Amino acid sequence: AAAEHVIWCGPVGQGEAVKLVNNAITLLFSAVLGDALCLGVKAGIPLEILRLALFWGTAQNRLMDDLFPRSVFVGDWRP
């Protein structure tokens, strides 16, 4: 949930910088994760099998748990 954890990052502007770093990492990881899932599907592995296998492996992450189930895994490709 939003504001579940509040972390003081420093003087004015530091929180915004942390948010930009977080967004950059998330966007980069989303692109890599999407390409990797595409590779698996093109190799003939069903997306649901990939999701289940990755959930229990080292590739497990919040994008796979929270965002992708509401978008990629249900065929919602909107940006």
C-alpha positions in Angstrom: 0.0 0.0 0.0 1.1 3.6 -0.6 3.0 5.1 2.3 3.1 1.8 4.1 6.8 2.5 4.9 8.1 6.0 5.3 11.9 6.5 5.0 13.6 9.8 5.5 16.1 10.2 2.7 17.6 13.6 3.6 17.1 17.2 2.8 14.5 18.5 0.3 14.8 16.8 -3.0 16.6 13.6 -1.8 13.3 11.7 -1.7 12.6 12.6 -5.3 16.1 11.4 -6.3 15.5 8.1 -4.5 12.2 7.8 -6.4 13.9 8.4 -9.7 16.5 5.7 -8.9 13.7 3.3 -8.0 11.8 4.1 -11.2 14.9 3.6 -13.4 15.7 0.2 -11.8 12.0 -0.9 -12.1 11.7 0.1 -15.8 15.0 -1.5 -16.7 14.1 -4.7 -14.9 10.6 -4.7 -16.5 12.2 -4.5 -19.9 14.6 -7.3 -19.2 12.0 -9.5 -17.6 9.6 -9.0 -20.5 12.3 -10.0 -23.0 13.3 -13.0 -20.9 9.7 -14.2 -20.7 9.3 -13.7 -24.4 12.4 -15.8 -25.0 10.8 -18.6 -22.9 7.5 -18.4 -24.6 9.1 -18.4 -28.1 11.1 -21.5 -26.9 7.7 -23.2 -26.4 7.2 -22.9 -22.7 3.8 -21.7 -21.7 3.8 -18.4 -19.9 2.0 -19.8 -16.8 4.7 -22.5 -16.5 7.4 -19.9 -16.7 5.7 -17.8 -14.1 5.4 -20.8 -11.7 9.0 -21.9 -12.2 10.4 -18.4 -11.8 8.3 -17.8 -8.7 10.3 -20.5 -6.8 13.7 -19.5 -8.3 16.1 -16.7 -7.9 14.2 -14.6 -10.6 11.3 -14.2 -8.2 10.6 -10.5 -7.6 7.8 -8.0 -6.8 7.1 -7.3 -10.5 6.3 -11.0 -11.0 4.2 -11.0 -7.8 2.4 -7.7 -8.1 2.5 -5.9 -11.4 2.7 -8.6 -14.1 -0.3 -10.6 -12.7 -2.4 -7.5 -13.3 -1.0 -6.8 -16.8 1.3 -9.2 -18.7 -0.1 -12.4 -17.3 -3.7 -11.4 -18.3 -2.8 -10.0 -21.7 -2.9 -6.3 -20.8 -0.1 -4.7 -22.8 -1.0 -1.0 -22.1 2.1 1.0 -21.1 
